[in-house]
Amino acid sequence: MDSRAAAEPIPHVSPSPFPNPSAVNQTLEERLGLDLVQVYDWDWWGTLVQSGESLLLILSTLWCILLARVVCQKLRLHGSADLCYATEFLLVILPCILLVSVAVDYSGYIGLLMLVATLWFLRTSRALERARTRVQFDLGGNRPMCLSILRALTHLITAVCILAIDFGSFYRPYRKSRQFGAKLMDTGIGLFVFTMAMVSRRTRHWSDLRRSVIYSALPLILLGLARTVSILTLSYGQDAHEYGQHLNAFFTLGFTKFLGSLVSILARKDLHLLPLGFGLLVIHQFGLSVLGISDYVMNEDVERSSFLNANREGLVSLPGFVGLFLLSIYVNRWMVAKSLLTYSEFVRKLRRLFYLVLILWTSFVISAYEIGISRVTCNLGYVIWMLAIGSTTLCASFGAIDFAINSVMPWDPNPWEDHEKGLLSGEAVVKKRGGSVVPFTISQALNKNGLTFFLVANILTGMVNIFLRPEDRSHSESVIILLVYMFLATKLVHELLKRGIRLA
């Protein structure tokens, strides 16, 4: 561990939300050149290892989704929605469950196998050569398939982890960090904010703000309130170090949506979201590092005697999540700025996205060393990490689906019908004629009813904890329970998809 990271805890922290003036002056003097002593330490190398493990799991699940697309189309299963669902369940959800539990020791070998299989596919299918012969690349308008895949990935991995963590078979290093760290479960709330921004637009008028509040922010806030009331009524345990005693992820998402929409109205055009987001993050990091707010949030000696003290984690992290939201909207608007691209334009966009990924991961390494990665405060390092993971996944799926797979096996069964063009964009998910469904059936189902899926997953998680005592289950029993749990949650939204029903 870096010698600068070792530190002794301060003898006392005031229960007020901010340090006293003398403490602030002392901190400023330290930043100006006196001996710097960090109150809390972080293992920057361990953070890099944790992030690598998290990214490997995410990319492995993405690879399984791509494999399911290829298999379903090769076997011509899209004429049957149920066969397509069953195949995707076995090829996507089963590996995800195994990779966070009993098969985690083989993650590296599995990742290597996936890499070799990918190179073999590119070589035998001549995907790169075929891509050069295409007249144009249709990204699908405002909802490219790569964005839908990322949203589905976030829902699937989060749903698996929120129940799997209660079993003894769960890989403990994937658990959320208490202070600093870059573990798999730390990605949950950040990627939810990232993907929420991916389907959002910059607020241009007050009417847009009113629409965002009523249809997006308010339902999330009400769900957060319902969860808090339910937990207090049932005396169900909640870790106060995540969002506080009364707040939860729904509150964070709802207030982030509201505040992000409110701030984005200041931007005259999409490009202005960059200085707005970065400016907010710099101010937020200044408060965390210089004013000692990070120490206040993480110090367990601070009693939760008031609403602010009791929920300091959730409240203090909000500016960071709003900054992440604004920057993610800009990434989205850049991605969908033009949907029909020539080969050279597509390669240029893919190359720029790859450069962005390199810049973000370099910034992540620097942040891990200098300021740490903290989900609890959503500091600058955490926001950079979320942008890096989100952009990496977008780049991988963008190249794999739109560039490689669609060049070898395009999904266009009825090209003479205009509405078929929406299949790859997520605009049309079920064809009434013949019962044909699009590729990535489970992903499309999650995109149509993601909130419904997440609510059902939370309810099932509570029921398993109450009635099945997961801490007493063997490894094989835990896998079976997780499979049944994911089947019930995903099958529900899949049935809604088949019937063209969209709840939330």
MOCORKA-V375921 format. One record per residue. N is the residue number from 1. SS is DSSP state (2 for helix, 1 for strand, 0 for the rest). Layout:
# MOCORKA-V375921
N/SS  N/SS
This chain:
# MOCORKA-V375921
1/0  2/0  3/2  4/2  5/2  6/0  7/0  8/0  9/0  10/0  11/0  12/0  13/0  14/0  15/0  16/0  17/0  18/0  19/0  20/0  21/2  22/2  23/2  24/2  25/2  26/2  27/2  28/2  29/2  30/2  31/2  32/0  33/0  34/0  35/0  36/0  37/0  38/0  39/0  40/0  41/0  42/0  43/0  44/2  45/2  46/2  47/2  48/2  49/2  50/2  51/2  52/2  53/2  54/2  55/2  56/2  57/2  58/2  59/2  60/2  61/2  62/2  63/2  64/2  65/2  66/2  67/2  68/2  69/2  70/2  71/2  72/2  73/2  74/2  75/0  76/0  77/2  78/2  79/2  80/0  81/2  82/2  83/2  84/2  85/2  86/2  87/2  88/2  89/2  90/2  91/2  92/2  93/2  94/2  95/2  96/2  97/2  98/2  99/2  100/0  101/0  102/0  103/0  104/2  105/2  106/2  107/2  108/2  109/2  110/2  111/2  112/2  113/2  114/2  115/2  116/2  117/2  118/2  119/2  120/2  121/2  122/2  123/2  124/2  125/2  126/0  127/2  128/2  129/2  130/2  131/2  132/2  133/0  134/0  135/0  136/0  137/1  138/1  139/0  140/0  141/0  142/0  143/0  144/0  145/2  146/2  147/2  148/2  149/2  150/2  151/2  152/2  153/2  154/2  155/2  156/2  157/2  158/2  159/2  160/2  161/2  162/2  163/2  164/2  165/0  166/0  167/0  168/0  169/0  170/0  171/0  172/2  173/2  174/2  175/0  176/0  177/0  178/0  179/0  180/0  181/0  182/0  183/0  184/2  185/2  186/2  187/2  188/2  189/2  190/2  191/2  192/2  193/2  194/2  195/2  196/2  197/2  198/2  199/0  200/0  201/0  202/0  203/0  204/0  205/0  206/2  207/2  208/2  209/2  210/2  211/2  212/2  213/2  214/2  215/2  216/2  217/2  218/2  219/2  220/2  221/2  222/2  223/2  224/2  225/2  226/2  227/2  228/2  229/2  230/2  231/2  232/2  233/2  234/2  235/0  236/0  237/0  238/0  239/0  240/2  241/2  242/2  243/2  244/0  245/0  246/0  247/0  248/0  249/2  250/2  251/2  252/2  253/2  254/2  255/2  256/2  257/2  258/2  259/2  260/2  261/2  262/2  263/2  264/2  265/0  266/0  267/0  268/0  269/0  270/0  271/0  272/2  273/2  274/2  275/2  276/2  277/2  278/2  279/2  280/2  281/2  282/2  283/2  284/2  285/2  286/2  287/2  288/2  289/2  290/0  291/0  292/0  293/2  294/2  295/2  296/2  297/2  298/2  299/0  300/0  301/0  302/0  303/0  304/0  305/0  306/0  307/2  308/2  309/2  310/2  311/0  312/2  313/2  314/2  315/2  316/2  317/0  318/2  319/2  320/2  321/2  322/2  323/2  324/2  325/2  326/2  327/2  328/2  329/2  330/2  331/2  332/2  333/2  334/2  335/2  336/0  337/0  338/0  339/0  340/1  341/1  342/0  343/2  344/2  345/2  346/2  347/2  348/2  349/2  350/2  351/2  352/2  353/2  354/2  355/2  356/2  357/2  358/2  359/2  360/2  361/2  362/2  363/2  364/2  365/2  366/2  367/2  368/2  369/2  370/2  371/0  372/0  373/0  374/0  375/0  376/0  377/0  378/0  379/0  380/2  381/2  382/2  383/2  384/2  385/2  386/2  387/2  388/2  389/2  390/2  391/2  392/2  393/2  394/2  395/2  396/2  397/2  398/2  399/2  400/2  401/2  402/2  403/2  404/2  405/2  406/2  407/2  408/2  409/0  410/0  411/0  412/0  413/0  414/0  415/0  416/0  417/0  418/2  419/2  420/2  421/2  422/2  423/2  424/2  425/2  426/0  427/0  428/0  429/0  430/1  431/0  432/0  433/2  434/2  435/2  436/0  437/1  438/0  439/0  440/0  441/2  442/2  443/2  444/2  445/2  446/2  447/2  448/2  449/0  450/2  451/2  452/2  453/2  454/2  455/2  456/2  457/2  458/2  459/2  460/2  461/2  462/2  463/2  464/2  465/2  466/2  467/2  468/0  469/0  470/2  471/2  472/2  473/0  474/0  475/2  476/2  477/2  478/2  479/2  480/2  481/2  482/2  483/2  484/2  485/2  486/2  487/2  488/2  489/2  490/2  491/2  492/2  493/2  494/2  495/2  496/2  497/2  498/2  499/0  500/0  501/0  502/0  503/0  504/0
